[in-house]
Amino acid sequence: MKYFLALITLFCSVHTLTAQIDPLLAYNQEGQTKWVDSVYNSLTLKQKVGQLFIVDVFSEKGMAEQKRVLKLVEEQEIGGIIFSKGTPVKQAKMHNALQAKSKIPLLITMDAEWGLAMRLDSTYAFPWNMTLGALKSNDLIRKVGVQIGKHCKRLGVHMNFGPVLDINTNPQNPIIGNRSFGESKERVTNKSIAFMEGMHSVGVLSSGKHFPGHGDTDKDSHKTLPSILFSEKRINDVELYPYRKLIKKGLSSVMVAHLNIPSLESTEGLPSSISPKVVTDILKDRLKFKGLIFTDALNMKGASNFKEPGAIDLAAFKAGNDVLLISEDIPKSIQKIINEVNNGGITEERLAISVKKILKAKYKVGLHQYTPIVLDNLQKDLLSLENDLLYEEVAENSLTLLRNDLNSVPIRNLEMTKIAYVHMGDASGKAFYEQLKLYAKIDLVEVKTAADLFKLNDYNQIIVGFHKSNDSPWKSYKFKAEEATVLNSIAAMHKTTLVSFAKPYALQNLSAIPALTGIIVGYQNSEIFQQKAAQALFGAGSFKGKLPVSIAPYFNEGDGFFLNNNERLSYGLPESVGVNSYKLAKIDSVVNIALREEMTPGLQLLIARKGKVIHNKSYGYQTYKKEVPITNQSIYDLASLTKILGTLPVIMRMEQTGAMSITDKLVDILPELKETNKADIKIVEALSHYARLQAWIPFYVSTLDSITMKPSPKYYSKLKDSVYSIQVAEELFLRKDMKDSIFKEIVDSDLRDRKVYKYSDLPYYFLQRYVERYFNTSMAELTHNLLYNSIGANRTGYLPLRRFKKSEIVPTEIDNLYRNTTIQGYVHDQGAAMFGGVGGHAGLFANANDVAKIMQLFLNRGTYGGQTYFKPKTIDKFNTCYYCDEKNRRGVGFDKPQLDVSGPTCGCVSMSSFGHSGFTGTYTWADPEEEIVYVFLSNRTYPDSGNRKLIREDIRTKIQQLIYEAIEFDETAQKTILD
């Protein structure tokens, strides 16, 4: 029994201790006490009273503002400042100037709920609390608190007026809304604790607001006095719940709101901020709060029913507040409090309690050893890479999937889907649309009224993006009436997914909700949220968020499907996959050298790691005339990349289904080769370039006029007809029987004397003949249907002029040897041109993004976009060097790393890696061990294919070397980068 009683006593003692924790105590309590007492004892009564006041300062107003505040600092000796609108540099300069004139260092505060950007230009805005409320992980919120705390500290801000503890149970709340973590007291509490602990960990004080709770009002206390009409029990159970928990966790301060709460204060119209029952009886006595107590701004309309200057300040102090925020008349307010002390209305003891708490706070944040803000690199420090990394992580983890009928998310089966994107809302959706287009062919269709609905008739998947301003959490978030009507009609007629980049309440009472097949809440309309939502919609990201508020009558707080997808390439920052951005940036220098030295007019460069594209940039122009810039949508002639991106996937599929085997001989697939010197060549030998075949044959030479050395009329015509049907260039058509002649020339060609490695295009003529015969269709149609269409490689294929404007296609050469014209949109390789632009060895066109999709499919060992194209053992079979012992590095179709010093890579890749290069200046490589995909596309052959500078300077492999040098973080380091 004694033991039991002792336990009870211990529990009560610990509980009492934690309930009464002093959040203002510094680590060196003895030093703090000495400093506080010393300073306090040196102050006059006016100086003591001056410490109670914090004035608002707008650094954007310049020297006039500084002079105004400087007068208050010097004459009234105020205790602190709350900085408002301005810029960080202006604020830092004003901060230093004001601190220099203050006898007691000023406590600097700010409203930085979502970062300094709440008040300052040119600073970082983190996601709003409502967005953070959707996160499952409180660790991420703690990181946000840390990062905001770092920004505050760097700018000399000692206290951030956050976290917001209001529980937003009223959807019509005009002032809280997105500033709240949600409508559940537990959610708000847990998220707030994490945010607070993050700030505290870097030495920034917190402030819980707006006491006792501003979440269930439909009025703005900046404009009027809102009323809270709930019972005291309800307020105690709900609104005060977060305060009890955070006070026990060390909440630094509390800001008291201007509210009319009849159940707590019987005096009609008396704001809670000046109510002794609210401030003293509840906050100080019942909740045992020992931290600083701030009034909300005393110039707000909710606190304006006092006509005499200084009267509300006096009432607020007597109610129990320690700090009087933004007084309308500081000199008169100070005098009123002095008079009240002198006439006994306020005791010295009462004054000492507040002033010493303020001084304790100043000591805790280091003002006993004040140093000015260092201006050097201030802007750079506040806009560091860590901000974007954290923002990206929050976006990835907060996206909320509320409906997924028919498993419409993620979007798959692209080969059967025709997609339209419809923009709604009054803010930009460009980032969303541009990101969507990275995954599939998507048309932007303008549907403003019911009269426009017919435009969607040809589509079987509609994505509606609802975009509202991301400038502040108070911006309008609702659908316009006509938008809601149109959305209802779209959803009734089509498979429709709505992605809302607005406050969750935008969905409230939306009549289209029942008919929508997919609903995603993206919360904010920033570029990062738009990009991450588009990625997740196509299975390149996850849905992990939970709805922080209920959306009557459709969804409850906490709703949200969990989908953890990694089916397609995603896009993000290098550090998120362990690559150093600053080291990776060296690539730009190498590229600039290549452009400056005219190694190529322009290029595309893409790098992906761990399934995430971390660099996707275009440089230079299509030609040296610098008229048409290269964009990420520009289409390049891939040259010999066709071998592994076109022919090889078809051969792999046929091997997998048993239609052929790499151990087959050529005669097994092409009986006409019987009794030729090619009959017994095995496919594995041919594709490993170990078959004694000639490197290439200049078929076109025999078709040139022997005198003029131009296309002979015997073989060519400027007009297409039944005889001259093979187009090799603009207004140049070859006789159709030349295909057979070319094939015969290959068959009749001599084999090389020795069986050694020799790169050759010729095997791909044989394979093309077999494949097209087997499937009874052209390689162009076959590759499109087999692969490109279904993985969303919509800018990849043969014969690009049939689908794209000429201006979108990068020219490869001014051909003076054969076609005597600029080659643009027609294949550069002469042999492929003589096959009508469709060859097994050349003819493919694409952009870097599409090439990366196919290489990622290989890296995934046969899967992409939720579909399996090849078995892992098939990938392995082709990615094997069968003749390494014979000093032949090649795989089956794939090029492989060098076996000695020189070769196709930087020498820094793994031996399991694979890729290929192309004559026009193209290159792609994938490394399973480092999970890297690298794509380099250029037209180094323009205007003359004799330009070998790019090859001679090893530009492509030098860039590859830089990629590997930029890998420096293991996964543990990545997770702690912000800690």
Secondary structure by P-SEA (a helix, b strand, c coil): caaaaaaaaaaaaaaaaaaacccccccaaaaaaaaaaaaaaaccaaaaaaaabbbbbcccccaaaaaaaaaaaaaccccccccccccaaaaaaaaaaaaaacccccccccccccccccccccccccccaaaaaacccaaaaaaaaaaaaaaaaaacccccccccccccccccccccccccccccaaaaaaaaaaaaaaaaaabbbbbbcccccccccccccccccccccccaaaaaaccaaaaaaaaaacccbbbbcccccccccccccccccccccccccccccccccccbbbcccccccccccccccaaaaaaaaaaccccccccccaaaaaaaaaaaaaaccccaaaaaaaaaaaaaaaaaacccccccccccaaaaaaacaaaaaaaaaaaaacccccccccccccccccccbbbbbbbbccccaaaaaaaaaaccccccccccccccccccccccbbbbbbbcccccccccccccaaaaaaaaaaaaccbbbbbbcccccccccccccccccbbbbcccccaaaaaaaaaaaaccccccccccccccccccccbbbbbbccccbbbbcccccccccccccaaaaaaaaaaaacccccbbbbbbccccccccccccccccccccccccccccccccccccccaaaaaaaaaaacccccccccccccccccccccccccaaaaaaccccccccccccccccccccccccccccccccccccccccccccccccaaaaaaaaaaaaccccccccccccaaaaaaaaaaaaaaacccaaaaaaaacccccccccccccccccccccccccccccccccccccccccccaaaaaaccccccccccccaaaaaaaaaaaaacccccccccccaaaaaaaacccccccccccccccccccccccccccccccccccccccccccbbbbbcccbbbbbbbbcccccccccccccccaaaaaaaaaaaaaccccaaaaaaccc
